[in-house]
Amino acid sequence: MDMLSAATQVRENAHAPYSRFKVGAAIRAASGRIYVGCNVENVAYPEGTCAEAGAIAAMIAAGDRQLNEVLVIADSPAPVPPCGGCRQKLVEFGAGDTPVTMCTLDGATRVMTLAELLPGRFDASHMAKA
């Protein structure tokens, strides 16, 4: 299954009773395997999980540690980028030149790299050395 089909399919499983804004994400790991995630809302909004975070968790649980490509799809008038928190999560496992394809259900797309989505990223080089 290709990434667009995988993300579109998993989007249907999203639990979004409050916002009604379903999001699906697919990540291709360095191994070539595709992992998916969908948003899971909670009535206590900060306790929900974004689609990208779910896909990352599935990738890590399966033993992969590096992502090479990301695709996100939502029913929106314009392609929706990952939220700020997910951008930071994605750069933890991807390189600056990793492409992120953002899609709508109508077929509109926009592609940006992780570096473009999160310039000046926080990384391990900012941590104090022991």
ZALUMPA-997271 format. One record per residue (C-alpha): residue in one letter; y, z, x. Coordinates in nm, 3 decimals. Each point is the difference from the previous one (the first is absolute). Example, Ala and Ser with C-alpha at 12.3 -4.5 7.8 and 13.67 -1.06 7.14 Angstrom:
BEGIN
+------+---------+---------+---------+
! rest !       Y !       Z !       X !
+------+---------+---------+---------+
!    A !  -0.450 !   0.780 !   1.230 !
!    S !   0.344 !  -0.066 !   0.137 !
+------+---------+---------+---------+
# end
This chain:
BEGIN
+------+---------+---------+---------+
! rest !       Y !       Z !       X !
+------+---------+---------+---------+
!    M !   0.000 !   0.000 !   0.000 !
!    D !   0.349 !  -0.081 !   0.131 !
!    M !   0.274 !   0.263 !   0.029 !
!    L !   0.203 !  -0.125 !  -0.297 !
!    S !  -0.303 !   0.006 !  -0.230 !
!    A !  -0.104 !   0.342 !   0.128 !
!    A !   0.347 !   0.151 !  -0.050 !
!    T !   0.043 !  -0.163 !  -0.341 !
!    Q !  -0.338 !   0.129 !  -0.116 !
!    V !   0.049 !   0.358 !   0.122 !
!    R !   0.350 !   0.009 !  -0.152 !
!    E !  -0.169 !  -0.002 !  -0.342 !
!    N !  -0.161 !   0.337 !   0.088 !
!    A !   0.336 !   0.168 !   0.069 !
!    H !   0.068 !   0.325 !  -0.183 !
!    A !   0.365 !  -0.044 !  -0.101 !
!    P !   0.043 !   0.158 !  -0.346 !
!    Y !   0.351 !   0.128 !   0.077 !
!    S !   0.174 !  -0.292 !   0.171 !
!    R !  -0.236 !  -0.271 !  -0.129 !
!    F !   0.066 !  -0.167 !   0.338 !
!    K !  -0.340 !  -0.093 !   0.138 !
!    V !  -0.024 !  -0.089 !   0.370 !
!    G !  -0.292 !  -0.135 !   0.198 !
!    A !  -0.030 !  -0.020 !   0.378 !
!    A !  -0.245 !  -0.162 !   0.238 !
!    I !  -0.022 !   0.059 !   0.375 !
!    R !  -0.193 !  -0.212 !   0.247 !
!    A !  -0.119 !   0.216 !   0.289 !
!    A !  -0.051 !  -0.123 !   0.354 !
!    S !  -0.371 !  -0.018 !  -0.084 !
!    G !   0.078 !  -0.262 !  -0.265 !
!    R !  -0.102 !   0.227 !  -0.287 !
!    I !   0.233 !   0.024 !  -0.299 !
!    Y !   0.085 !   0.338 !  -0.153 !
!    V !   0.178 !   0.047 !  -0.330 !
!    G !   0.200 !   0.267 !  -0.178 !
!    C !   0.197 !   0.044 !  -0.321 !
!    N !   0.268 !   0.245 !  -0.100 !
!    V !  -0.118 !   0.320 !  -0.164 !
!    E !   0.277 !   0.186 !  -0.180 !
!    N !   0.009 !   0.365 !  -0.089 !
!    V !   0.219 !   0.166 !  -0.261 !
!    A !   0.148 !   0.194 !   0.294 !
!    Y !   0.147 !  -0.319 !   0.152 !
!    P !   0.003 !   0.098 !   0.367 !
!    E !  -0.374 !   0.061 !  -0.019 !
!    G !  -0.089 !  -0.363 !  -0.068 !
!    T !  -0.146 !  -0.244 !   0.254 !
!    C !   0.135 !  -0.344 !   0.082 !
!    A !  -0.228 !  -0.304 !   0.013 !
!    E !   0.061 !  -0.050 !   0.373 !
!    A !  -0.093 !   0.362 !   0.076 !
!    G !  -0.322 !  -0.041 !  -0.198 !
!    A !  -0.093 !  -0.314 !   0.195 !
!    I !   0.074 !   0.176 !   0.330 !
!    A !  -0.215 !   0.295 !  -0.102 !
!    A !  -0.289 !  -0.235 !  -0.088 !
!    M !   0.038 !  -0.174 !   0.338 !
!    I !  -0.007 !   0.328 !   0.193 !
!    A !  -0.290 !   0.136 !  -0.207 !
!    A !  -0.202 !  -0.312 !   0.090 !
!    G !   0.067 !   0.051 !   0.371 !
!    D !   0.261 !  -0.269 !   0.068 !
!    R !   0.320 !   0.112 !   0.170 !
!    Q !   0.220 !  -0.308 !   0.036 !
!    L !   0.145 !  -0.227 !  -0.268 !
!    N !   0.092 !  -0.361 !   0.068 !
!    E !   0.136 !  -0.112 !  -0.335 !
!    V !   0.133 !   0.155 !  -0.323 !
!    L !   0.046 !  -0.143 !  -0.349 !
!    V !   0.168 !   0.179 !  -0.292 !
!    I !   0.022 !  -0.128 !  -0.359 !
!    A !   0.183 !   0.132 !  -0.306 !
!    D !   0.127 !  -0.127 !  -0.334 !
!    S !   0.362 !  -0.029 !   0.102 !
!    P !   0.273 !  -0.265 !  -0.019 !
!    A !   0.011 !  -0.011 !   0.383 !
!    P !  -0.255 !   0.084 !   0.270 !
!    V !  -0.007 !   0.379 !   0.048 !
!    P !  -0.005 !   0.146 !   0.352 !
!    P !  -0.190 !   0.316 !   0.090 !
!    C !   0.199 !   0.320 !  -0.052 !
!    G !   0.144 !   0.178 !   0.304 !
!    G !  -0.288 !   0.244 !   0.027 !
!    C !  -0.257 !  -0.279 !  -0.011 !
!    R !   0.193 !  -0.196 !   0.262 !
!    Q !  -0.041 !   0.295 !   0.236 !
!    K !  -0.369 !   0.030 !  -0.091 !
!    L !  -0.054 !  -0.372 !   0.064 !
!    V !   0.167 !   0.007 !   0.344 !
!    E !  -0.234 !   0.283 !   0.099 !
!    F !  -0.288 !  -0.250 !  -0.009 !
!    G !   0.170 !  -0.338 !   0.049 !
!    A !   0.209 !  -0.174 !   0.265 !
!    G !   0.362 !  -0.105 !  -0.044 !
!    D !  -0.102 !  -0.363 !  -0.050 !
!    T !  -0.254 !   0.083 !  -0.274 !
!    P !   0.081 !  -0.218 !  -0.303 !
!    V !   0.058 !   0.162 !  -0.338 !
!    T !  -0.021 !  -0.242 !  -0.292 !
!    M !   0.170 !   0.121 !  -0.317 !
!    C !  -0.099 !  -0.178 !  -0.324 !
!    T !   0.080 !  -0.012 !  -0.369 !
!    L !  -0.246 !  -0.084 !  -0.275 !
!    D !   0.192 !  -0.329 !  -0.054 !
!    G !  -0.076 !  -0.117 !   0.354 !
!    A !   0.328 !   0.080 !   0.178 !
!    T !  -0.057 !   0.126 !   0.354 !
!    R !   0.198 !   0.132 !   0.292 !
!    V !  -0.141 !   0.068 !   0.346 !
!    M !   0.153 !   0.245 !   0.247 !
!    T !  -0.136 !   0.176 !   0.306 !
!    L !  -0.041 !   0.376 !   0.026 !
!    A !   0.283 !   0.000 !   0.259 !
!    E !   0.230 !  -0.173 !  -0.249 !
!    L !  -0.095 !   0.244 !  -0.275 !
!    L !   0.044 !   0.308 !   0.219 !
!    P !   0.238 !  -0.057 !   0.290 !
!    G !   0.044 !   0.300 !   0.227 !
!    R !  -0.335 !   0.137 !  -0.110 !
!    F !  -0.100 !   0.355 !   0.086 !
!    D !  -0.306 !  -0.002 !   0.226 !
!    A !  -0.190 !   0.213 !   0.250 !
!    S !   0.258 !  -0.071 !   0.272 !
!    H !   0.240 !   0.225 !  -0.191 !
!    M !  -0.232 !   0.298 !   0.017 !
!    A !   0.070 !   0.272 !   0.256 !
!    K !  -0.234 !  -0.016 !   0.298 !
!    A !  -0.197 !   0.314 !   0.070 !
+------+---------+---------+---------+
# end
